[in-house]
């Protein structure tokens, strides 16, 4: 079943990859396209609030008065596919869609017997009878030249501010290798660290990451009291960062994906459904962006899944997804091999859980990954430093 053209956003798709290229083009970088048409800047701070979808911010704006004050009717974009943290952060640092940088989901097949979960940089067995391979070297995992590396080579100073617990992870080593990592003991250290990173005379860029909103959304659901508390903290942090920076600094606030609470009536459990299991060698990816690895009779499995799931889901072959541009305008062979033979995305609030093999994630309230506005649309909020 073909994708509707309206699901993709033309020259800015995939959004995170093209936003990164646009930021560095605006900082004077050469060989990078400015599809977002950003104005020239000498210093830019990009604050990413994990899981802050545009629809969520609109619905809960009273808990984020500073961010809400920056909202404009069209200040949003679509992040790219799959709409999940590992893929999205890799797009931010590489300026590439997932089909080029190769981190194609929260988990995916490295080979016929090995599944990689990039955030933890661990492997598990795709087949019960064959042990998995060891995790690959993170430093060499992203093969093509990345936007951060290109910009750094041209003299743009690049820094990343994150909590110290993330700073030395294998995933951080894989994607943030082109810039300095500035570990923070707590979020209240962010404003000073960012200001110091951007105070030099050369063109400079600082990326800052806030992850606790996504965590609260997964566990308790977007819009829950715990989620509201983290949104308030994120809003106060954004205001503190802007207040600390000089006026010459361009500040942008974005997210890596949205989120929504699943509708139990639309959820399907792979582990308890023999019809879905038939012909599927392995399954990986997000609850709302599943990869099916099918060794034979793919057309039959495709038809069986679509009939079983009905109109609340769309099942695409790998060829259909690639031709529709889901993974960007460039697809490298290593990434293509990691993508499932079939890709399953809900059109509403459903998801494919695994109650036995993924017990923890199957109990989460909030999920993301798919092509709906709730998954894809994120804010692009812009202002200058020293705004009060």
C-alpha positions as CSV (number, residue, x, y, z in Angstrom):
1,X,0.0,0.0,0.0
2,X,1.6,3.3,-1.1
3,X,2.3,6.1,1.3
4,X,0.4,9.4,0.9
5,X,2.6,12.2,-0.3
6,X,1.4,14.4,2.6
7,X,3.2,12.1,5.0
8,X,6.5,13.5,3.9
9,X,7.5,17.1,3.9
10,X,9.3,17.7,0.7
11,X,12.8,19.3,0.9
12,X,13.0,19.3,4.7
13,X,12.4,15.5,5.0
14,X,14.0,13.9,7.0
15,X,13.7,17.0,9.2
16,X,16.4,16.4,11.8
17,X,19.0,15.6,9.2
18,X,18.2,18.7,7.1
19,X,17.9,20.9,10.1
20,X,21.5,20.0,11.1
21,X,22.7,20.8,7.6
22,X,20.9,24.1,7.6
23,X,22.3,25.1,11.0
24,X,25.9,24.5,9.8
25,X,25.2,26.2,6.5
26,X,24.0,29.2,8.4
27,X,27.2,29.1,10.5
28,X,29.2,29.4,7.3
29,X,29.8,25.7,6.6
30,X,30.4,24.8,2.9
31,X,28.9,21.9,1.1
32,X,25.8,21.8,3.3
33,X,22.3,22.6,2.2
34,X,20.2,25.2,4.0
35,X,16.8,23.7,3.3
36,X,15.3,25.3,6.4
37,X,16.5,28.7,5.0
38,X,18.0,29.8,8.3
39,X,19.5,33.3,8.7
40,X,23.3,33.6,9.0
41,X,24.5,33.1,12.6
42,X,27.9,33.2,14.4
43,X,26.9,31.0,17.3
44,X,24.0,28.6,17.7
45,X,22.6,26.6,20.6
46,X,20.4,23.6,19.8
47,X,18.4,22.3,22.8
48,X,16.7,19.0,22.2
49,X,14.0,17.9,24.7
50,X,13.5,14.2,24.2
51,X,9.9,13.3,23.4
52,X,8.4,16.8,23.2
53,X,6.0,16.4,20.3
54,X,4.4,19.5,18.8
55,X,0.9,18.2,19.6
56,X,1.9,17.5,23.2
57,X,3.4,21.0,23.6
58,X,0.2,22.5,22.2
59,X,-2.0,20.5,24.5
60,X,0.0,21.1,27.6
61,X,1.4,24.6,27.0
62,X,0.3,25.9,30.4
63,X,3.1,23.7,31.9
64,X,5.7,25.3,29.7
65,X,4.9,29.0,29.5
66,X,8.4,30.0,28.2
67,X,8.4,27.5,25.4
68,X,4.7,28.3,24.6
69,X,5.7,32.0,24.2
70,X,8.0,31.0,21.3
71,X,5.4,29.0,19.4
72,X,4.2,30.1,16.0
73,X,1.5,28.4,13.9
74,X,4.1,26.8,11.6
75,X,7.0,26.3,14.0
76,X,7.2,22.6,13.6
77,X,8.6,19.9,11.3
78,X,8.7,16.1,10.8
79,X,11.7,14.4,12.2
80,X,12.3,11.4,10.0
81,X,11.7,7.6,10.2
82,X,11.7,5.8,12.5
83,X,10.8,8.5,15.0
84,X,12.9,7.1,17.8
85,X,15.8,8.5,19.9
86,X,18.7,6.5,18.6
87,X,17.9,7.2,14.9
88,X,17.0,10.8,15.6
89,X,20.1,11.7,17.6
90,X,22.3,10.1,14.9
91,X,20.5,12.2,12.3
92,X,21.2,15.4,14.4
93,X,24.9,14.6,14.5
94,X,25.4,13.2,11.0
95,X,23.0,15.4,9.0
96,X,21.9,12.2,7.3
97,X,18.7,10.2,7.2
98,X,18.7,6.8,8.9
99,X,19.2,5.1,5.5
100,X,22.6,6.7,5.3
101,X,23.9,6.8,8.9
102,X,22.7,3.3,9.5
103,X,21.2,3.5,13.0
104,X,17.8,2.5,11.7
105,X,15.8,2.0,14.9
106,X,15.9,1.3,18.6
107,X,17.0,-2.2,17.6
108,X,17.7,-3.9,14.3
109,X,19.5,-6.8,12.7
110,X,23.2,-6.6,12.2
111,X,23.3,-10.0,10.6
112,X,21.1,-13.1,10.5
113,X,21.8,-14.0,14.1
114,X,22.5,-10.6,15.8
115,X,20.3,-7.7,16.9
116,X,21.9,-4.4,18.0
117,X,20.3,-2.1,20.5
118,X,22.3,1.1,19.8
119,X,21.4,3.2,23.0
120,X,22.8,0.5,25.2
121,X,25.2,-0.7,22.4
122,X,24.5,-4.3,23.2
123,X,23.7,-7.3,21.1
124,X,21.2,-10.1,21.5
125,X,20.4,-13.3,19.5
126,X,17.9,-13.0,16.7
127,X,17.8,-16.8,16.6
128,X,17.6,-19.1,19.6
129,X,20.0,-21.6,18.1
130,X,22.8,-19.2,17.2
131,X,24.7,-16.9,19.6
132,X,24.9,-13.2,18.7
133,X,28.1,-11.5,17.4
134,X,29.8,-9.0,19.6
135,X,28.9,-5.4,19.4
136,X,30.8,-3.5,16.7
137,X,33.2,-0.7,17.4
138,X,31.1,2.5,18.0
139,X,33.7,4.9,16.6
140,X,33.6,3.4,13.1
141,X,29.9,2.5,13.0
142,X,28.6,5.5,11.0
143,X,30.5,5.2,7.7
144,X,29.8,8.2,5.5
145,X,31.2,11.7,6.4
146,X,28.9,13.3,9.0
147,X,27.8,16.9,9.1
148,X,29.5,17.6,12.4
149,X,32.8,16.3,11.1
150,X,32.5,18.3,8.0
151,X,31.7,21.5,9.9
152,X,34.5,20.8,12.5
153,X,37.0,20.4,9.7
154,X,36.0,23.9,8.4
155,X,36.7,25.5,11.8
156,X,33.3,25.5,13.4
157,X,33.7,24.7,17.1
158,X,31.3,22.0,18.2
159,X,30.3,21.0,21.7
160,X,27.7,18.7,23.3
161,X,26.3,19.3,26.8
162,X,24.7,16.3,28.5
163,X,24.4,14.7,31.9
164,X,27.6,12.9,32.9
165,X,25.9,9.5,32.9
166,X,25.6,9.6,29.1
167,X,29.0,11.2,28.3
168,X,31.1,8.1,28.0
169,X,28.6,5.6,26.7
170,X,29.4,3.6,23.5
171,X,26.4,5.3,21.8
172,X,27.8,8.7,22.6
173,X,31.2,7.6,21.2
174,X,29.4,6.5,18.0
175,X,27.5,9.7,17.3
176,X,29.2,12.6,19.1
177,X,32.8,11.9,18.0
178,X,33.2,15.1,16.0
179,X,32.8,17.5,18.9
180,X,33.7,18.1,22.6
181,X,31.5,16.4,25.1
182,X,30.9,18.6,28.2
183,X,29.5,16.4,31.0
184,X,27.2,18.1,33.5
185,X,26.6,16.9,37.0
186,X,22.9,18.2,36.8
187,X,20.7,20.2,34.5
188,X,21.3,23.4,36.4
189,X,24.9,23.3,35.2
190,X,23.8,23.5,31.5
191,X,23.5,27.3,31.1
192,X,27.1,28.0,32.2
193,X,28.5,25.1,30.2
194,X,26.7,26.2,27.0
195,X,27.7,29.9,27.5
196,X,31.3,28.9,27.9
197,X,31.2,26.7,24.8
198,X,29.8,29.6,22.7
199,X,31.9,32.5,24.0
200,X,34.8,32.2,21.6
201,X,35.2,34.4,18.5
202,X,35.0,31.5,16.0
203,X,31.7,30.2,14.5
204,X,30.4,27.8,17.2
205,X,27.6,25.3,17.8
206,X,26.5,23.7,21.1
207,X,24.0,20.8,21.3
208,X,22.3,20.2,24.6
209,X,20.2,17.2,25.5
210,X,17.3,16.9,28.0
211,X,16.2,13.2,28.3
212,X,13.9,13.0,31.4
213,X,10.6,14.0,29.7
214,X,10.8,11.0,27.4
215,X,11.5,8.7,30.4
216,X,8.5,10.0,32.2
217,X,6.3,9.7,29.1
218,X,7.3,6.0,28.5
219,X,6.7,5.0,32.1
220,X,3.7,7.1,33.1
221,X,2.3,8.4,29.9
222,X,2.4,11.8,28.2
223,X,0.2,14.2,30.1
224,X,0.6,12.4,33.4
225,X,1.6,14.3,36.5
226,X,5.1,12.9,36.4
227,X,5.3,14.0,32.7
228,X,4.0,17.5,33.5
229,X,6.7,17.9,36.2
230,X,9.5,17.1,33.7
231,X,7.9,19.5,31.1
232,X,8.0,22.2,33.8
233,X,11.7,21.4,34.5
234,X,12.5,21.4,30.7
235,X,10.8,24.8,30.3
236,X,12.7,26.4,33.2
237,X,15.9,25.0,31.8
238,X,15.3,26.4,28.3
239,X,14.5,29.8,29.9
240,X,17.7,29.7,32.0
241,X,19.8,28.8,29.0
242,X,18.4,31.6,26.9
243,X,18.8,34.1,29.8
244,X,22.5,33.2,30.2
245,X,23.5,33.5,26.6
246,X,24.4,36.8,24.8
247,X,22.0,38.2,22.3
248,X,24.2,37.2,19.3
249,X,23.5,33.5,20.0
250,X,20.7,31.9,18.0
251,X,18.8,29.4,20.2
252,X,16.6,26.7,18.9
253,X,14.5,24.2,20.9
254,X,13.5,21.0,19.2
255,X,12.7,17.3,19.9
256,X,13.7,14.0,18.5
257,X,10.2,12.6,18.2
258,X,6.7,12.9,19.7
259,X,4.8,10.4,21.8
260,X,1.3,9.1,22.5
261,X,-0.4,6.7,24.9
262,X,-1.3,3.5,23.3
263,X,-5.0,2.4,22.9
264,X,-5.2,-1.1,24.3
265,X,-7.9,-2.0,21.8
266,X,-5.5,-1.4,18.9
267,X,-2.5,-3.1,20.5
268,X,-1.4,-6.5,19.1
269,X,0.9,-8.9,20.9
270,X,3.3,-10.8,18.6
271,X,4.3,-13.2,21.3
272,X,0.8,-14.5,21.8
273,X,-0.5,-14.5,18.2
274,X,0.5,-17.6,16.1
275,X,-0.9,-15.9,13.0
276,X,1.5,-13.1,13.2
277,X,4.4,-15.4,14.2
278,X,4.0,-17.7,11.1
279,X,6.8,-17.2,8.6
280,X,8.6,-14.5,10.7
281,X,12.2,-15.4,11.6
282,X,12.8,-12.3,13.8
283,X,11.2,-9.1,14.9
284,X,12.9,-5.9,16.0
285,X,12.4,-2.1,16.2
286,X,10.0,0.1,18.2
287,X,6.5,-0.9,19.2
288,X,5.2,1.6,16.7
289,X,7.8,0.9,14.0
290,X,8.4,-2.8,13.8
291,X,10.9,-4.6,11.5
292,X,10.0,-8.2,10.4
293,X,12.7,-10.4,9.1
294,X,11.1,-12.9,6.7
295,X,13.3,-15.5,5.0
296,X,10.7,-16.7,2.5
297,X,7.2,-16.1,1.1
298,X,7.4,-12.4,2.0
299,X,4.3,-11.6,0.0
300,X,2.2,-14.2,1.9
301,X,3.5,-12.9,5.3
302,X,2.8,-9.3,4.1
303,X,-0.8,-10.1,3.2
304,X,-1.3,-12.2,6.4
305,X,-0.1,-9.3,8.6
306,X,-2.2,-6.7,6.8
307,X,-5.3,-8.8,7.0
308,X,-4.7,-9.6,10.6
309,X,-4.0,-6.0,11.7
310,X,-6.6,-4.3,9.5
311,X,-7.0,-0.6,8.7
312,X,-5.3,0.5,12.0
313,X,-1.9,-0.5,10.6
314,X,0.1,-0.3,7.4
315,X,2.5,-3.0,6.4
316,X,5.2,-2.0,3.8
317,X,7.7,-4.1,2.0
318,X,11.3,-2.8,2.3
319,X,11.2,-1.8,-1.3
320,X,8.0,0.2,-0.8
321,X,9.4,2.0,2.2
322,X,12.7,2.8,0.4
323,X,11.0,4.1,-2.7
324,X,8.7,6.3,-0.7
325,X,11.7,7.9,0.9
326,X,11.1,6.8,4.5
327,X,14.8,6.5,5.2
328,X,15.9,9.6,3.4
329,X,17.1,10.3,-0.1
330,X,20.3,8.2,0.3
331,X,20.3,4.5,1.3
332,X,23.6,2.7,1.8
333,X,23.9,-1.0,1.5
334,X,24.8,-1.6,5.2
335,X,21.7,0.3,6.3
336,X,19.4,-1.5,3.8
337,X,20.6,-4.9,5.1
338,X,19.5,-3.8,8.7
339,X,16.0,-2.8,7.7
340,X,13.3,-5.5,8.0
341,X,11.9,-7.2,5.0
342,X,8.6,-5.8,6.1
343,X,7.9,-2.6,8.1
344,X,4.8,-2.4,10.3
345,X,3.5,1.0,11.5
346,X,0.2,1.9,13.1
347,X,-2.0,4.6,11.6
348,X,-3.6,5.3,15.0
349,X,-2.7,4.6,18.6
350,X,-1.7,1.0,18.2
351,X,1.5,-0.9,18.5
352,X,3.0,-4.4,18.2
353,X,4.2,-5.4,21.7
354,X,6.1,-8.5,22.8
355,X,4.7,-9.5,26.2
356,X,7.2,-12.3,26.7
357,X,10.4,-11.1,25.1
358,X,10.0,-7.4,25.9
359,X,8.1,-7.4,29.1
360,X,9.3,-4.0,30.4
361,X,8.7,-2.0,27.2
362,X,5.4,-3.8,26.6
363,X,4.1,-2.2,29.9
364,X,5.1,1.3,29.0
365,X,2.3,3.8,28.7
366,X,3.9,6.0,26.1
367,X,5.4,5.0,22.7
368,X,6.6,6.5,19.4
369,X,8.2,5.6,16.1
370,X,5.5,5.7,13.4
371,X,4.5,8.2,10.8
372,X,1.5,9.9,12.5
373,X,1.7,13.6,13.5
374,X,1.8,12.5,17.1
375,X,5.1,10.6,16.4
376,X,6.6,12.9,13.8
377,X,5.8,16.5,14.4
378,X,8.1,18.3,16.8
379,X,8.6,22.0,17.6
380,X,11.2,24.3,16.0
381,X,11.2,27.2,18.5
382,X,13.7,30.0,17.9
383,X,14.9,33.1,19.7
384,X,18.1,35.0,20.5
385,X,20.1,34.9,23.7
386,X,19.3,37.2,26.7
387,X,15.5,37.0,26.0
388,X,13.7,37.6,29.2
